[in-house]
Amino acid sequence: AEFANLANLTFIILYNNNIGGPLPDLSAGPNISQLNVRGNPLKSDFPSWILNMPHLMYVDLSYSELTGTIPQNIGDAMPYLQEFSVAGNELTGEIPTSFVNDPLLRTLELQNNSFSCLPDQPSSSNFLNFCSKMMTCNFDSAGCPRYLSPVDTQYLVDLIDQWSPNCLPTNWTTTDAVQACDVPFEGVTCNHFSQLSSLVLVAPKNASCAPAPIPSSLFDAPYLETLSISGYPFSGSIPSSITTTKAFKVVLSNMLLSGSVPPINNNTLTDLDLSNNLLTAPPTAESLFPSKVTALNLAFNQLSGDLSFVPLNQLFIFNISSNGFSGEIPEKILKNSPYNFLDLSFNQLTGSIPSLITSLQASTILLNNNQLTGPLVFGNNNAFGYILDVSNNQLSGNLSSMIYKFDNFNADNNQFNGTIPDVVGNSNPTFLSFRNNSLTGNVPSTIINATPLMTFQLDDNSGLEGVIPEDIESLAFLDVFTFTGTKLTCPNTDTWNKWADTVSEISCQKTPPNDNPDDDGTNWALWGSLIGVLILAVVVALAVGGFMLYRKKQRENYQVV
């Protein structure tokens, strides 16, 4: 090991060789920063002399058949340590919690050894907290009790104290809070570092708790990633402390929350669901900026006003369904927006639909049940999606063949006129519904190009007329085809009639089903009636003939006398 005395030696890399026996003491190398002997059959105790190498930054002693223990003060001896791996050995004893004193440490691999469980003490919690912030931190914890961190334990204790007793989640007790990661503690999920990472609670159906304010400490958990409370009768306003939450996702739905949506200008929250409450005032544009919220659900509240609060170029999911929003849909909230799901339905929105809205790459666009007017204009790009619902508005004008770009298109209860557009190019529709409009003409023969079509509804368009193209029977998946309230008629051919019998719901009159499997189609009732008539005729004929013969005999007898 004389090379260790080389003053300029910085790297010792000997991994995956066949070096056996204990490593010689290499601590004499004053500038060694990297030591890698991974995958060698050393079969010796952990080399404690590395504590005398303060300049070490990278240490890899993994899979080297090491035994013994790691000195507890190792973290204090290596202030520049960045990566440390002893995975896959036979090391025992306690995991040194002094690693928390290495501020540069980003990778710590201790797995696949025989270390003892971390004790329930502050040093363990500090180590777990430190470990959770690293790029990589692996250690064995199977079979070990997981003690919740003191700050998380206090969080649960505070919630228990503030929660209405009759609504307290199942198995929540202050004495068990420290073991909430292991004992049945409803709604609690811990991460690998024994930190409270998720709290998801749904009120039981038979809960008899009275309305109460949201516990003031609900948003205080420092490591929480998901916070979801639903169905509890929490009332009053949403605490302003929601702004300080560390959670990525917050759900406060199906409750009695009222007032305004508070400012959400923190740096962690990305998914906010406040649906099914009694909120009356939407957030302002300033209160949502510069937040990182990308999913916002405010559906089923009592919100009103215009849509000027909607943040620009930010939301992937936006749902304000079933409120009282009014005014026009601003084009600025659509330009360069990454929407994947957009639901503006069941409001009082007016004006025309901006063409930008049909150019979105969103999978679902719901604009139904508003007061929108004008034509449905499609943008210039080749956007397509799963659902476009514009039903129950006052839209007019001709429909474009672009509607077939959507899997599900619903235009019911509008004032669209003109003919049903031809199906050109690639088409995706499985559901098409144009009921109660003012469409005219016949069903285009190109409808057979909509090969995935399963539901086709044309009811209550009195201007539709003519014989339906017989080729429509080639749509193998079509199961609902209705056109009552139109002048459309069905082809009168055996092929069409047989196909119509296979469709679950169709406006043509179908052949009544034959419930008798042994019936060969012979009309035995008719034959029975005919036979009965013949028998009656024979009986009448015989009776008449007998009577005539009797009268003849009588006349002959009179002549003889």
Solvent accessible surface area in square Angstrom, and as a share of the most:
residue,aa,sasa,rsa
1,A,63,0.49
2,E,138,0.62
3,F,87,0.36
4,A,2,0.02
5,N,90,0.46
6,L,100,0.50
7,A,61,0.47
8,N,139,0.71
9,L,37,0.19
10,T,59,0.34
11,F,113,0.47
12,I,7,0.04
13,I,77,0.39
14,L,59,0.30
15,Y,108,0.41
16,N,100,0.51
17,N,81,0.42
18,N,134,0.68
19,I,60,0.30
20,G,48,0.46
21,G,31,0.29
22,P,101,0.64
23,L,19,0.10
24,P,69,0.43
25,D,79,0.41
26,L,3,0.01
27,S,27,0.17
28,A,60,0.47
29,G,3,0.03
30,P,70,0.44
31,N,70,0.36
32,I,1,0.01
33,S,17,0.11
34,Q,39,0.17
35,L,0,0.00
36,N,24,0.13
37,V,1,0.00
38,R,90,0.33
39,G,27,0.26
40,N,2,0.01
41,P,38,0.24
42,L,1,0.01
43,K,143,0.61
44,S,18,0.12
45,D,98,0.51
46,F,12,0.05
47,P,12,0.07
48,S,65,0.42
49,W,34,0.12
50,I,0,0.00
51,L,32,0.16
52,N,100,0.51
53,M,6,0.02
54,P,60,0.38
55,H,87,0.39
56,L,0,0.00
57,M,58,0.26
58,Y,63,0.24
59,V,3,0.02
60,D,30,0.16
61,L,0,0.00
62,S,0,0.00
63,Y,98,0.37
64,S,0,0.00
65,E,69,0.31
66,L,1,0.00
67,T,48,0.28
68,G,26,0.25
69,T,80,0.46
70,I,3,0.02
71,P,34,0.21
72,Q,90,0.40
73,N,81,0.42
74,I,0,0.00
75,G,1,0.01
76,D,86,0.45
77,A,24,0.18
78,M,0,0.00
79,P,58,0.37
80,Y,107,0.41
81,L,0,0.00
82,Q,27,0.12
83,E,55,0.25
84,F,1,0.00
85,S,10,0.06
86,V,0,0.00
87,A,2,0.02
88,G,20,0.19
89,N,10,0.05
90,E,103,0.46
91,L,0,0.00
92,T,59,0.34
93,G,27,0.26
94,E,88,0.40
95,I,6,0.03
96,P,0,0.00
97,T,29,0.17
98,S,14,0.09
99,F,0,0.00
100,V,50,0.28
101,N,80,0.41
102,D,0,0.00
103,P,104,0.65
104,L,91,0.45
105,L,10,0.05
106,R,100,0.36
107,T,19,0.11
108,L,0,0.00
109,E,44,0.20
110,L,0,0.00
111,Q,40,0.18
112,N,86,0.44
113,N,21,0.11
114,S,72,0.46
115,F,33,0.14
116,S,55,0.36
117,C,53,0.32
118,L,27,0.14
119,P,46,0.29
120,D,85,0.44
121,Q,80,0.36
122,P,96,0.61
123,S,40,0.26
124,S,5,0.03
125,S,21,0.13
126,N,88,0.45
127,F,0,0.00
128,L,17,0.09
129,N,41,0.21
130,F,42,0.17
131,C,1,0.01
132,S,35,0.23
133,K,152,0.64
134,M,24,0.11
135,M,141,0.63
136,T,42,0.24
137,C,11,0.06
138,N,57,0.29
139,F,15,0.06
140,D,70,0.36
141,S,30,0.19
142,A,102,0.79
143,G,87,0.83
144,C,27,0.16
145,P,64,0.40
146,R,72,0.26
147,Y,62,0.24
148,L,4,0.02
149,S,12,0.08
150,P,80,0.51
151,V,72,0.42
152,D,0,0.00
153,T,24,0.14
154,Q,98,0.43
155,Y,10,0.04
156,L,0,0.00
157,V,32,0.19
158,D,44,0.23
159,L,0,0.00
160,I,23,0.12
161,D,103,0.53
162,Q,80,0.35
163,W,7,0.02
164,S,26,0.17
165,P,116,0.73
166,N,108,0.56
167,C,6,0.03
168,L,57,0.28
169,P,6,0.04
170,T,83,0.48
171,N,84,0.43
172,W,7,0.03
173,T,60,0.35
174,T,62,0.36
175,T,116,0.67
176,D,51,0.26
177,A,0,0.00
178,V,47,0.27
179,Q,69,0.31
180,A,4,0.03
181,C,16,0.09
182,D,74,0.38
183,V,44,0.25
184,P,102,0.64
185,F,12,0.05
186,E,62,0.28
187,G,24,0.23
188,V,23,0.13
189,T,73,0.43
190,C,17,0.10
191,N,40,0.21
192,H,81,0.36
193,F,35,0.15
194,S,7,0.05
195,Q,5,0.02
196,L,0,0.00
197,S,13,0.08
198,S,20,0.13
199,L,0,0.00
200,V,68,0.39
201,L,1,0.01
202,V,97,0.56
203,A,16,0.13
204,P,69,0.43
205,K,214,0.91
206,N,133,0.68
207,A,38,0.29
208,S,89,0.57
209,C,17,0.10
210,A,69,0.54
211,P,85,0.53
212,A,30,0.23
213,P,104,0.65
214,I,10,0.05
215,P,6,0.04
216,S,81,0.52
217,S,10,0.06
218,L,0,0.00
219,F,5,0.02
220,D,82,0.43
221,A,2,0.01
222,P,44,0.28
223,Y,50,0.19
224,L,5,0.02
225,E,83,0.37
226,T,36,0.21
227,L,0,0.00
228,S,16,0.11
229,I,0,0.00
230,S,18,0.12
231,G,36,0.34
232,Y,2,0.01
233,P,31,0.20
234,F,10,0.04
235,S,30,0.19
236,G,34,0.33
237,S,77,0.50
238,I,10,0.05
239,P,31,0.20
240,S,88,0.57
241,S,31,0.20
242,I,0,0.00
243,T,34,0.20
244,T,86,0.50
245,T,4,0.02
246,K,108,0.46
247,A,0,0.00
248,F,101,0.42
249,K,78,0.33
250,V,0,0.00
251,V,16,0.09
252,L,0,0.00
253,S,8,0.05
254,N,78,0.40
255,M,10,0.05
256,L,71,0.35
257,L,0,0.00
258,S,42,0.27
259,G,30,0.28
260,S,60,0.38
261,V,7,0.04
262,P,13,0.08
263,P,65,0.41
264,I,0,0.00
265,N,72,0.37
266,N,18,0.09
267,N,114,0.58
268,T,38,0.22
269,L,0,0.00
270,T,45,0.26
271,D,41,0.21
272,L,1,0.00
273,D,27,0.14
274,L,0,0.00
275,S,7,0.05
276,N,58,0.30
277,N,6,0.03
278,L,73,0.36
279,L,0,0.00
280,T,69,0.40
281,A,39,0.30
282,P,33,0.21
283,P,4,0.02
284,T,74,0.43
285,A,40,0.31
286,E,133,0.60
287,S,14,0.09
288,L,1,0.00
289,F,140,0.58
290,P,87,0.55
291,S,8,0.05
292,K,110,0.47
293,V,1,0.01
294,T,43,0.25
295,A,11,0.09
296,L,1,0.00
297,N,37,0.19
298,L,0,0.00
299,A,3,0.02
300,F,115,0.48
301,N,13,0.07
302,Q,105,0.47
303,L,0,0.00
304,S,57,0.37
305,G,37,0.35
306,D,78,0.40
307,L,0,0.00
308,S,62,0.40
309,F,9,0.04
310,V,3,0.02
311,P,12,0.07
312,L,88,0.44
313,N,89,0.46
314,Q,28,0.13
315,L,1,0.01
316,F,101,0.42
317,I,74,0.38
318,F,0,0.00
319,N,22,0.11
320,I,0,0.00
321,S,8,0.05
322,S,28,0.18
323,N,18,0.09
324,G,20,0.19
325,F,0,0.00
326,S,45,0.29
327,G,29,0.28
328,E,115,0.52
329,I,7,0.03
330,P,33,0.21
331,E,100,0.45
332,K,111,0.47
333,I,0,0.00
334,L,2,0.01
335,K,126,0.53
336,N,122,0.62
337,S,16,0.11
338,P,47,0.29
339,Y,5,0.02
340,N,74,0.38
341,F,57,0.24
342,L,0,0.00
343,D,10,0.05
344,L,0,0.00
345,S,4,0.03
346,F,103,0.43
347,N,10,0.05
348,Q,93,0.41
349,L,0,0.00
350,T,52,0.30
351,G,17,0.16
352,S,62,0.40
353,I,6,0.03
354,P,13,0.08
355,S,42,0.27
356,L,59,0.29
357,I,0,0.00
358,T,6,0.04
359,S,17,0.11
360,L,15,0.08
361,Q,121,0.54
362,A,1,0.00
363,S,41,0.27
364,T,13,0.08
365,I,1,0.00
366,L,36,0.18
367,L,1,0.00
368,N,16,0.08
369,N,43,0.22
370,N,11,0.06
371,Q,81,0.36
372,L,0,0.00
373,T,54,0.31
374,G,21,0.20
375,P,68,0.43
376,L,8,0.04
377,V,73,0.42
378,F,26,0.11
379,G,19,0.18
380,N,161,0.83
381,N,63,0.32
382,N,121,0.62
383,A,3,0.02
384,F,123,0.51
385,G,8,0.08
386,Y,114,0.44
387,I,39,0.20
388,L,0,0.00
389,D,22,0.11
390,V,0,0.00
391,S,4,0.02
392,N,57,0.29
393,N,11,0.06
394,Q,83,0.37
395,L,0,0.00
396,S,37,0.24
397,G,22,0.22
398,N,104,0.54
399,L,13,0.06
400,S,38,0.25
401,S,38,0.25
402,M,48,0.21
403,I,0,0.00
404,Y,3,0.01
405,K,52,0.22
406,F,5,0.02
407,D,37,0.19
408,N,37,0.19
409,F,0,0.00
410,N,26,0.14
411,A,0,0.00
412,D,6,0.03
413,N,58,0.30
414,N,11,0.06
415,Q,99,0.44
416,F,0,0.00
417,N,65,0.33
418,G,22,0.21
419,T,81,0.47
420,I,5,0.03
421,P,15,0.10
422,D,73,0.38
423,V,2,0.01
424,V,95,0.54
425,G,69,0.66
426,N,131,0.67
427,S,17,0.11
428,N,50,0.26
429,P,0,0.00
430,T,42,0.24
431,F,52,0.22
432,L,0,0.00
433,S,0,0.00
434,F,0,0.00
435,R,93,0.34
436,N,75,0.39
437,N,14,0.07
438,S,61,0.39
439,L,0,0.00
440,T,60,0.35
441,G,24,0.24
442,N,57,0.29
443,V,4,0.02
444,P,19,0.12
445,S,73,0.47
446,T,40,0.23
447,I,0,0.00
448,I,56,0.28
449,N,73,0.37
450,A,0,0.00
451,T,84,0.49
452,P,40,0.25
453,L,0,0.00
454,M,97,0.43
455,T,23,0.13
456,F,0,0.00
457,Q,22,0.10
458,L,0,0.00
459,D,15,0.08
460,D,80,0.42
461,N,0,0.00
462,S,76,0.49
463,G,27,0.26
464,L,0,0.00
465,E,93,0.42
466,G,33,0.31
467,V,87,0.50
468,I,1,0.00
469,P,27,0.17
470,E,62,0.28
471,D,86,0.45
472,I,0,0.00
473,E,44,0.20
474,S,73,0.47
475,L,3,0.01
476,A,90,0.70
477,F,129,0.54
478,L,10,0.05
479,D,58,0.30
480,V,32,0.19
481,F,0,0.00
482,T,13,0.08
483,F,11,0.05
484,T,83,0.48
485,G,47,0.45
486,T,26,0.15
487,K,124,0.53
488,L,12,0.06
489,T,72,0.42
490,C,34,0.20
491,P,13,0.08
492,N,140,0.72
493,T,52,0.30
494,D,109,0.56
495,T,74,0.43
496,W,1,0.00
497,N,60,0.31
498,K,146,0.62
499,W,34,0.12
500,A,3,0.03
501,D,66,0.34
502,T,102,0.59
503,V,3,0.02
504,S,82,0.53
505,E,92,0.41
506,I,18,0.09
507,S,37,0.24
508,C,18,0.11
509,Q,178,0.79
510,K,69,0.29
511,T,90,0.52
512,P,108,0.68
513,P,117,0.74
514,N,99,0.51
515,D,132,0.69
516,N,79,0.41
517,P,127,0.80
518,D,128,0.66
519,D,58,0.30
520,D,113,0.59
521,G,65,0.62
522,T,47,0.28
523,N,88,0.45
524,W,173,0.61
525,A,80,0.62
526,L,100,0.50
527,W,140,0.49
528,G,41,0.39
529,S,66,0.42
530,L,85,0.42
531,I,94,0.48
532,G,37,0.36
533,V,95,0.55
534,L,117,0.58
535,I,102,0.52
536,L,115,0.57
537,A,55,0.43
538,V,87,0.50
539,V,84,0.48
540,V,78,0.45
541,A,65,0.50
542,L,128,0.64
543,A,63,0.49
544,V,86,0.49
545,G,41,0.39
546,G,42,0.40
547,F,122,0.51
548,M,116,0.52
549,L,106,0.53
550,Y,125,0.48
551,R,108,0.39
552,K,108,0.46
553,K,112,0.47
554,Q,49,0.22
555,R,130,0.47
556,E,76,0.34
557,N,94,0.48
558,Y,160,0.61
559,Q,154,0.68
560,V,129,0.74
561,V,161,0.93
